[in-house]
Amino acid sequence: MYILGIETSTKTGSVAIVCEKSIVAQYSLNIEVTHSERLMATVDRVLSDTGIPISRINGFAVAIGPGSFTGLRIGVSTVKGLALATGKPVAAVPTLKALAWNVPYTAYTICTILDARKNEVYAALYQYDRTDLAQKMPETVISLAKLSGQISGMTVFTGEASLVYHDTLEKLFGARALFAPLTAVLPSAAAIAEIGYGMISHGRHADTDSLTPLYIRRPEAEVAWEKKMQSR
């Protein structure tokens, strides 16, 4: 079974194909080009270079967020289009879970964080119970100061915000803060596809028609429009 994964939560977008025992391909790009300009071209290239036609893809997995509002919309819309065109199932994978997936089997708490701007982060907490990854705090928008009050003990930080706020995290957590390597701080399409493989294999796929991104915070444009209408 082949699963095609798409990750567009951050500027670094990626597309991957996985099967039961291997990552067949993964293309990642961290460049100043919008996902709308490159995503379908990357999907086409992955399919072409692997020699796997879209008809042999058994399902799709997509990062649903939180993250970039525009990036998430593009990723989810693309996967919905592919799924509707092929009739194949879709797995909706939370971005912060995919980041925790990059830090396997640690005994420490895993804190996954992405920059939410306004001095806040998108955050969630995870903990391994042997080989099972359990979520200990749901996805939320929170300041780092408040986040420090939610966590005790040694903690592994991963996600782009762990780089952006490295010094602040060290001040807040001291020796309790551990930081994932660069290879683990970006959400990857391979992780999305691997998680999605398990979900689809067990029948846990999303309703394609109602699939929407997990924004957590409302888009700024929506808030501004609401304020404008209320002021009339």
Helices and strands as residue ranges (DSSP letters): E 2-7, E 13-19, E 22-29, H 35-50, G 54-56, E 57-65, H 69-86, E 90-94, H 95-101, E 109-117, E 120-129, E 132-142, H 144-148, E 155-158, H 160-164, H 166-173, G 174-176, E 177-179, G 182-184, H 189-201, H 220-230
